Amino acid sequence: MYFGLDHAYQKRWIPGFGLTGAIALVTGLHMTFTWPVRGIFKIAYAEMTVLFGILFLSASLALALGWDLLTVAVYAFLLDWLLL
């Protein structure tokens, strides 16, 4: 049976968000420093991957510490709005 993020036991989502965030952050940083294409393509792929990695890691941290996910959502919206 599927339980969403509104379920009382949210700790089961920590490894999923943490591993996804770590992989996205590491591969995004690798693309940022070694990507041979310059300009807008680097921003569109590498830096957005780093941003999503940080957001997934912050969601994992928020779930681990029992914080509300609304704060992570607000930061995600503001960072996305700034990058556009």
Summary of the structure (lengths in Angstrom):
residues: 84
radius of gyration: 14.6
end to end distance: 38.3
largest distance: 46.2
contacts: 219
relative contact order: 0.16
helix: 76%
strand: 0%
